[in-house]
Amino acid sequence: MFEIFVVLIYQSLSLVNFRNYEEASFGFSPEVNCFVGDNGSGKTSVLDAIYYLCFCKSYLNPIDSQNVRYDQPFMMLQATVQKHGDGDKLHLGLKVGQKKQFKRNDKEYGRLADHIGRYPAVFLTPNDIDLIKEGSEVRRKFLDGIISQYDRKYLDSLLDYNRALQQRNNLLRFFAENRTYDEESLYAWDSRLTAPGDYIHQQRAAFVESFTPVFNEIHQQVSGGAEEVSLFYESELHAHATEEILESSRSADRQARRTTQGIHKDELCFNINGHPVKRYGSQGQQKTYLIALKLAQSTFIEQATGVKPVLLLDDIFDKIDDKRVAALMELVSRQDFGQIFITDTHSERIPSLFRAIGADLRIFKIHQGTLLNEALTESNGT
C-alpha cells in the first residue's frame, strides 16, 4: 500500500457527437463539479464521458456505436488530465463501423488494456442497484473492475482465463453436437485455465479480506451505525484448486455442454444485520449499502495505487433520507476523496450542501445536451 498520494484531476473535457451532445466543452474545478438539469438533459453523459476516457469504454452502454449521436458518422472525446503534476492529453475517436482509436499524448495504444488503471475512477449510478438485485455475474464484474485497476497481472489472468473458458465451452458443445469425445483435448484447455484461475481466486480472496473493514467503517459513517453490514466471498476454490474442480466436474460439463465450475461461478455476498440485503434491506438501506461500497472502492484503490480516483456520483440522493445525505456530503468533504463530479435534478440542493461544508464548487447547468452557462464557480462558500 502507498503512503504518498497523487490527486488525479480532469482539467478540461470536450465532446463531439457523444450521446445527445453535438458539441460541448467544459473546464473543471479541481475539487467539486456539479451538473444540474432535468432528467434526460445529458448530465450523466458528461460523467460517462470521463469514465470512457479512464477505461476506454462506457460504463452505461458497452456497445461503442450506440454512444454516437443519432445519425452521425463519428464521435470524439478529448480531455486534459493532471497527474504527477503533468498534463496528459487523452483522445478517443470512433467512426461508425470502424475500430475505435484511443490516444494518450498523441500516441495510440497498441492494446487498450495497457490504459486500464492509469486513470482510476469510481462511478455510482442508479443502475448500480443491479449489484444487489441481479445475479452473481454483476458482483464478479465489480470485484474484477476494482482489482484490475491496481493489479496488471490480475487483468491479464482474467483475459487469459476468459479466452480459455470460451474455447473449452466451444469444445464441449462440439463433442455433444458431433457425438464424440477427446479427453486429451479437453485436458489441454483445463491446463490453460488452472494458473490464471488460481491466481484470480487468490487475489479476490485477499481483496475481500482487506476491503471489508474499509467498507464497514464508511458504511457506519454514512448510516450513523444504524445497521450492521458484511461481505462474504464464496468460491469452490477455497477448498480445491482449479485443476481438481475441472476434473471432478467433467461429467457434468459434458452433459451441460459448458464449464459448470470454476472462478467464473464465484459469488460475493452482501449482508445487512446478518441477512441478504437483497431480500431484507429497504430501498434506503440498499442505496446506503451501494454508496458505502463505492466510497470504499475509491478509498481502497487510493491505498493500493497511491492515486486518488476521480469520483463520479450520479443521482445519489434518491431513496436516502436527509440525515444520510448530510452525513454523506460531510464524509466526502472530510475524507478528501479527490476530484468529484456529481449530478442532480435540483438546482440548489448540491450547491447548498457543499457551501455548508466550505468546498470549492463549479456548477454546470445542462439542458438537452447543451451547456447553458460558462459555469459558476464558488470557492469556500463565497
C-alpha positions as CSV (number, residue, x, y, z in Angstrom):
1,M,0.0,0.0,0.0
2,F,1.2,3.5,-0.8
3,E,1.6,6.3,1.7
4,I,2.1,9.3,-0.7
5,F,-1.0,10.0,-2.8
6,V,-1.3,11.7,-6.2
7,V,-4.5,13.6,-6.9
8,L,-5.9,12.9,-10.4
9,I,-7.6,16.0,-11.8
10,Y,-9.6,16.4,-15.0
11,Q,-8.9,19.9,-16.1
12,S,-10.9,20.0,-19.3
13,L,-13.3,17.9,-21.4
14,S,-14.7,18.2,-24.9
15,L,-17.5,16.1,-26.5
16,V,-18.4,15.9,-30.2
17,N,-21.4,13.8,-31.2
18,F,-21.5,11.9,-27.9
19,R,-25.0,10.8,-27.0
20,N,-27.2,13.8,-27.2
21,Y,-24.3,16.3,-27.4
22,E,-23.5,17.8,-30.7
23,E,-20.5,19.6,-29.2
24,A,-19.6,20.9,-25.7
25,S,-16.5,21.9,-23.8
26,F,-16.0,22.0,-20.0
27,G,-13.3,23.5,-17.8
28,F,-13.4,21.8,-14.4
29,S,-12.8,22.7,-10.7
30,P,-10.1,20.5,-9.1
31,E,-12.5,19.8,-6.3
32,V,-16.2,19.6,-6.9
33,N,-18.1,19.8,-10.2
34,C,-21.9,19.8,-10.1
35,F,-24.1,19.2,-13.2
36,V,-27.8,20.2,-12.7
37,G,-30.7,19.8,-15.1
38,D,-33.8,17.8,-15.8
39,N,-33.8,14.0,-16.3
40,G,-32.5,13.2,-19.8
41,S,-30.8,16.5,-20.3
42,G,-27.3,15.0,-20.6
43,K,-25.8,15.3,-17.1
44,T,-25.0,11.6,-16.8
45,S,-23.4,11.6,-20.2
46,V,-20.7,14.0,-19.1
47,L,-19.8,11.7,-16.2
48,D,-19.8,8.7,-18.6
49,A,-17.5,10.5,-21.0
50,I,-15.0,10.9,-18.2
51,Y,-15.3,7.2,-17.3
52,Y,-14.9,6.4,-21.1
53,L,-11.6,8.1,-21.1
54,C,-10.5,6.3,-18.0
55,F,-11.4,2.8,-19.1
56,C,-11.7,3.0,-22.9
57,K,-15.4,2.1,-22.7
58,S,-18.7,3.4,-21.5
59,Y,-20.0,2.5,-18.0
60,L,-23.6,2.7,-19.2
61,N,-23.5,1.2,-22.7
62,P,-20.7,-1.1,-23.7
63,I,-21.6,-1.0,-27.4
64,D,-19.5,1.8,-28.7
65,S,-21.6,2.6,-31.8
66,Q,-24.6,3.2,-29.6
67,N,-22.9,6.1,-27.9
68,V,-22.6,8.0,-31.2
69,R,-25.1,10.8,-31.6
70,Y,-28.1,9.8,-33.7
71,D,-27.5,9.8,-37.4
72,Q,-23.9,11.0,-37.1
73,P,-20.9,9.1,-38.6
74,F,-18.5,9.6,-35.7
75,M,-17.9,10.7,-32.1
76,M,-14.9,12.2,-30.3
77,L,-13.9,12.7,-26.6
78,Q,-10.9,14.6,-25.5
79,A,-9.6,15.7,-22.1
80,T,-6.6,17.1,-20.3
81,V,-5.8,15.3,-17.1
82,Q,-3.3,16.3,-14.5
83,K,-1.3,13.5,-12.8
84,H,2.1,13.8,-11.0
85,G,2.0,17.5,-12.0
86,D,1.9,16.7,-15.7
87,G,-0.9,17.4,-18.1
88,D,-1.8,14.3,-20.2
89,K,-3.9,14.6,-23.3
90,L,-6.5,11.8,-23.8
91,H,-8.3,11.3,-27.1
92,L,-10.9,8.8,-28.1
93,G,-12.3,8.7,-31.6
94,L,-14.8,6.4,-33.2
95,K,-16.1,6.2,-36.7
96,V,-19.3,4.1,-37.1
97,G,-18.3,0.6,-38.4
98,Q,-14.6,1.1,-37.6
99,K,-12.4,0.2,-34.6
100,K,-12.2,3.0,-32.0
101,Q,-8.9,4.9,-31.7
102,F,-7.5,5.7,-28.3
103,K,-4.5,8.0,-27.8
104,R,-2.6,9.3,-24.8
105,N,-0.4,12.3,-25.6
106,D,-0.9,11.8,-29.3
107,K,0.4,8.2,-29.1
108,E,-2.1,5.4,-29.9
109,Y,-2.3,2.4,-27.7
110,G,-1.5,-0.9,-29.3
111,R,-3.5,-2.6,-26.6
112,L,-6.3,-0.9,-24.8
113,A,-5.7,-3.0,-21.7
114,D,-2.5,-1.1,-21.2
115,H,-4.5,2.0,-20.4
116,I,-6.6,0.4,-17.6
117,G,-5.6,1.6,-14.1
118,R,-3.6,4.6,-15.3
119,Y,-6.5,7.0,-14.5
120,P,-8.6,5.3,-11.8
121,A,-12.3,6.3,-11.4
122,V,-15.3,5.2,-9.4
123,F,-18.8,5.6,-10.9
124,L,-22.0,5.3,-8.9
125,T,-25.3,5.4,-10.8
126,P,-28.9,4.4,-10.0
127,N,-28.3,1.4,-12.3
128,D,-25.8,0.0,-9.7
129,I,-28.7,-1.3,-7.8
130,D,-28.1,-4.3,-10.1
131,L,-25.1,-5.1,-7.9
132,I,-27.6,-6.1,-5.2
133,K,-30.6,-7.3,-7.1
134,E,-29.1,-9.2,-10.1
135,G,-27.1,-12.4,-10.3
136,S,-23.5,-13.2,-9.3
137,E,-22.0,-12.2,-12.6
138,V,-22.6,-8.5,-11.8
139,R,-20.8,-8.8,-8.5
140,R,-17.9,-10.7,-10.0
141,K,-17.5,-7.8,-12.5
142,F,-17.5,-5.4,-9.5
143,L,-14.6,-7.4,-8.0
144,D,-12.7,-7.7,-11.3
145,G,-13.2,-4.0,-12.0
146,I,-11.5,-2.9,-8.8
147,I,-8.6,-5.4,-8.7
148,S,-7.8,-4.8,-12.4
149,Q,-7.1,-1.1,-11.6
150,Y,-4.1,-1.9,-9.4
151,D,-3.0,-5.4,-10.4
152,R,-2.0,-5.8,-14.1
153,K,-1.3,-9.5,-13.7
154,Y,-4.9,-9.9,-12.5
155,L,-6.2,-8.2,-15.6
156,D,-4.0,-10.4,-17.9
157,S,-5.0,-13.5,-16.0
158,L,-8.7,-12.6,-16.3
159,L,-8.3,-12.1,-20.1
160,D,-6.4,-15.4,-20.4
161,Y,-9.0,-17.3,-18.3
162,N,-12.0,-16.0,-20.2
163,R,-10.4,-16.8,-23.6
164,A,-9.6,-20.4,-22.5
165,L,-13.0,-20.8,-20.9
166,Q,-14.7,-19.8,-24.2
167,Q,-12.6,-22.3,-26.1
168,R,-13.3,-25.1,-23.6
169,N,-17.0,-24.4,-23.8
170,N,-16.8,-24.5,-27.6
171,L,-15.1,-27.9,-27.4
172,L,-17.8,-29.3,-25.1
173,R,-20.5,-28.2,-27.5
174,F,-18.6,-29.7,-30.4
175,F,-18.4,-33.0,-28.5
176,A,-22.1,-33.0,-27.8
177,E,-23.2,-32.0,-31.3
178,N,-20.9,-34.5,-33.1
179,R,-21.3,-37.3,-30.5
180,T,-17.6,-37.6,-30.0
181,Y,-15.2,-37.1,-27.1
182,D,-11.4,-36.5,-26.8
183,E,-10.3,-36.3,-23.2
184,E,-6.8,-35.1,-24.1
185,S,-8.2,-32.1,-26.0
186,L,-10.3,-31.2,-23.0
187,Y,-7.4,-31.6,-20.6
188,A,-5.3,-29.2,-22.7
189,W,-7.9,-26.5,-22.0
190,D,-8.1,-27.5,-18.4
191,S,-4.4,-26.7,-18.0
192,R,-4.9,-23.3,-19.7
193,L,-7.5,-22.4,-17.0
194,T,-5.5,-23.6,-14.0
195,A,-2.8,-21.0,-13.4
196,P,-5.0,-17.9,-14.2
197,G,-7.9,-19.4,-12.2
198,D,-5.9,-20.0,-9.1
199,Y,-4.3,-16.5,-9.3
200,I,-7.7,-14.8,-9.7
201,H,-9.1,-16.7,-6.7
202,Q,-6.1,-15.8,-4.5
203,Q,-6.4,-12.1,-5.4
204,R,-10.1,-11.9,-4.9
205,A,-9.8,-13.5,-1.5
206,A,-7.1,-11.1,-0.5
207,F,-9.1,-8.2,-1.8
208,V,-12.2,-9.0,0.1
209,E,-10.3,-9.5,3.3
210,S,-8.6,-6.1,3.0
211,F,-11.7,-4.3,1.6
212,T,-14.2,-5.4,4.2
213,P,-13.0,-3.2,7.1
214,V,-12.8,-0.2,4.8
215,F,-16.4,-0.8,3.7
216,N,-17.6,-1.4,7.2
217,E,-16.1,1.9,8.5
218,I,-17.5,4.0,5.7
219,H,-21.0,2.4,5.9
220,Q,-21.1,3.2,9.6
221,Q,-20.3,6.8,9.0
222,V,-22.9,7.2,6.2
223,S,-25.6,5.3,8.1
224,G,-24.8,6.6,11.6
225,G,-24.2,3.0,12.7
226,A,-27.9,2.2,12.1
227,E,-27.2,-1.2,10.5
228,E,-24.5,-3.9,10.7
229,V,-23.2,-4.9,7.3
230,S,-20.8,-7.6,6.0
231,L,-19.3,-9.0,2.8
232,F,-18.5,-12.7,2.1
233,Y,-16.6,-14.2,-0.8
234,E,-17.9,-17.7,-1.8
235,S,-15.8,-19.9,-4.1
236,E,-15.2,-23.6,-4.6
237,L,-11.5,-22.7,-4.9
238,H,-11.4,-22.1,-1.1
239,A,-11.2,-25.9,-0.8
240,H,-9.8,-27.1,-4.1
241,A,-7.6,-25.9,-6.9
242,T,-8.9,-25.1,-10.4
243,E,-7.4,-28.3,-11.9
244,E,-9.2,-30.5,-9.3
245,I,-12.5,-28.8,-9.7
246,L,-12.4,-29.1,-13.5
247,E,-11.5,-32.8,-13.3
248,S,-14.3,-33.6,-10.8
249,S,-16.9,-31.8,-12.8
250,R,-16.0,-33.2,-16.2
251,S,-19.1,-35.5,-16.5
252,A,-21.4,-32.6,-15.5
253,D,-19.7,-30.3,-18.0
254,R,-20.2,-32.8,-20.9
255,Q,-23.9,-33.1,-20.0
256,A,-24.4,-29.3,-19.7
257,R,-22.2,-28.5,-22.7
258,R,-20.3,-25.9,-20.8
259,T,-17.9,-25.5,-17.9
260,T,-20.1,-25.7,-14.8
261,Q,-17.4,-25.0,-12.1
262,G,-14.6,-22.6,-11.6
263,I,-13.9,-19.0,-10.6
264,H,-16.4,-17.8,-13.2
265,K,-19.1,-19.1,-10.7
266,D,-17.7,-17.2,-7.6
267,E,-20.1,-15.1,-5.6
268,L,-19.8,-12.0,-3.5
269,C,-22.5,-12.0,-0.8
270,F,-23.9,-8.7,0.6
271,N,-25.5,-8.9,4.1
272,I,-27.2,-6.4,6.4
273,N,-28.0,-7.3,10.0
274,G,-27.0,-10.9,9.3
275,H,-29.3,-11.3,6.3
276,P,-29.0,-10.8,2.5
277,V,-29.5,-7.1,1.7
278,K,-31.3,-8.1,-1.5
279,R,-34.2,-9.6,0.5
280,Y,-34.1,-7.9,3.8
281,G,-32.8,-4.4,3.1
282,S,-35.2,-1.4,2.5
283,Q,-34.7,0.8,-0.6
284,G,-32.9,3.3,1.6
285,Q,-30.7,0.6,3.2
286,Q,-29.8,-0.8,-0.2
287,K,-28.9,2.6,-1.5
288,T,-26.8,3.3,1.5
289,Y,-25.1,-0.1,1.1
290,L,-24.2,0.8,-2.5
291,I,-22.9,4.3,-1.6
292,A,-20.6,2.8,1.0
293,L,-19.4,0.1,-1.4
294,K,-18.4,2.8,-4.0
295,L,-16.8,5.1,-1.5
296,A,-14.9,2.2,0.0
297,Q,-13.8,1.3,-3.6
298,S,-12.4,4.7,-4.0
299,T,-10.5,4.6,-0.7
300,F,-9.2,1.1,-1.4
301,I,-7.9,2.0,-4.9
302,E,-6.2,5.1,-3.5
303,Q,-4.4,2.9,-0.8
304,A,-3.4,0.3,-3.4
305,T,-2.2,2.6,-6.1
306,G,-1.2,5.9,-4.5
307,V,-3.6,7.8,-6.8
308,K,-6.9,9.3,-5.7
309,P,-9.6,8.2,-8.2
310,V,-12.0,10.5,-9.8
311,L,-15.4,10.1,-8.1
312,L,-18.4,10.1,-10.4
313,L,-21.7,10.4,-8.5
314,D,-25.0,10.3,-10.5
315,D,-28.3,11.0,-8.8
316,I,-27.2,9.6,-5.5
317,F,-29.9,11.4,-3.4
318,D,-32.9,9.3,-4.4
319,K,-34.3,7.0,-1.7
320,I,-32.0,8.1,1.1
321,D,-33.1,10.4,3.9
322,D,-31.8,13.9,4.6
323,K,-29.7,12.7,7.6
324,R,-27.8,10.3,5.5
325,V,-27.4,12.8,2.7
326,A,-25.8,15.3,5.1
327,A,-23.6,12.5,6.5
328,L,-22.5,11.5,3.0
329,M,-21.6,15.1,2.0
330,E,-19.7,15.6,5.2
331,L,-17.8,12.3,4.7
332,V,-16.9,13.1,1.1
333,S,-15.6,16.5,2.0
334,R,-13.8,15.5,5.2
335,Q,-12.2,12.4,3.8
336,D,-10.9,14.2,0.7
337,F,-11.9,11.8,-2.0
338,G,-10.2,13.8,-4.7
339,Q,-12.0,15.4,-7.6
340,I,-15.7,14.9,-7.6
341,F,-18.3,15.0,-10.4
342,I,-21.9,14.9,-9.2
343,T,-25.3,15.3,-10.8
344,D,-28.7,16.4,-9.5
345,T,-32.1,17.5,-10.8
346,H,-32.4,20.1,-8.1
347,S,-30.5,23.2,-9.0
348,E,-29.8,24.2,-5.4
349,R,-29.6,21.0,-3.3
350,I,-26.0,20.1,-4.0
351,P,-24.6,23.7,-4.1
352,S,-26.2,24.4,-0.7
353,L,-24.7,21.2,0.8
354,F,-21.2,21.9,-0.4
355,R,-21.5,25.6,0.5
356,A,-22.3,24.4,4.1
357,I,-19.1,22.4,4.3
358,G,-16.9,25.1,2.5
359,A,-16.0,23.1,-0.6
360,D,-14.8,24.7,-3.9
361,L,-17.5,24.2,-6.4
362,R,-18.2,24.7,-10.1
363,I,-21.8,24.5,-11.3
364,F,-22.8,23.5,-14.8
365,K,-26.4,23.9,-16.0
366,I,-27.4,21.4,-18.6
367,H,-30.4,21.3,-21.0
368,Q,-31.0,18.8,-23.8
369,G,-27.3,18.2,-24.5
370,T,-26.4,21.9,-24.2
371,L,-24.3,23.7,-21.5
372,L,-26.4,26.7,-20.6
373,N,-23.7,28.6,-18.7
374,E,-20.0,29.1,-18.6
375,A,-20.0,27.5,-15.2
376,L,-20.5,29.3,-11.9
377,T,-17.5,28.9,-9.5
378,E,-17.9,29.2,-5.8
379,S,-14.8,29.0,-3.6
380,N,-15.0,28.2,0.1
381,G,-18.7,29.1,0.3
382,T,-18.3,32.5,-1.4
